Amino acid sequence: MFGGLFFLCCTGFGVYILMGRGWASNSNYALLGATRGVAQTISYEVRLALIFLSLIVMGGSFQFKALFASQTLI
């Protein structure tokens, strides 16, 4: 029922993996690089979420089927 919301949640798991790899390497430079990578990833995810949420608002539903159906009417 909430396929779009599930998609946004699943794309956010990469941030935790990236930060964990930088922290587990036990190096300050790797941790700093991982922090930079996390900041970049979050900024791109915010853009993706805003674009996706605007499609949800225009489509009127969180379901992918309803989003595809609303695009065919345009």
N, C-alpha and C positions, 0 to 999 in steps of 0.2 A: 504494500500500500504506500509506503514511503520510500520508494526506490531512489528518488533524487537525493533525499536526505542521507540515506545509507551510502550513496556514492560519495558525497562530500565528507562523510566520516571516515570512509576507507582511504581516501586520498591523504588524509592527515596523519596516517600512521608512519609514513616515511620520515617525518620530522623526528619522531622519537628514536627511530633506528639510527638516523644520522647523528643525533646528539649522543646516543649511547656508544656509538663507535668512536667518537672523538674523546669521550670520557674514559673509555676502557683502554685506550692506547697509552694512557699514563704519561702523556706529553702535553706540555702547555701549548705548544704551537698547534698540535692536532686539535686540542680542545678549542683554541681560538678559531681555527679554520672551520670546525664543526659549528661553532656558534654563528659564524658568518653565513655558512650554508643554511642553517636553520632560519636565520633572518630573511635570506633571499627566498627560501621555500615558502615561508609564511606569507611574504608579500605577494608571491604569485598565486598562492591559494586564496588569498583575499580577493584578488581580481577575478579568479575563476568562480568563486562563490558569488560575487556580485553579479557576474554575467549570468550564471546559472539561476540565481534567485530572481533576476529580472525576467527570465524565460518562464519561471514558475508563476510569477505574478501575471504575466500576459496569458499563459496557458490556463491558469486557474486551478492547477492540481499538482500534487507531488508525484504522480504516477508518470512513468515514461511513456506509456501508451497514450495518455491524454496530451502530453506535450507533443508527441508526433502527430496526433490527430489535429491539434490546433495549428500546426505548421502547414498542414495541407490546405487549410481553409484560407490562408493568406495569399 
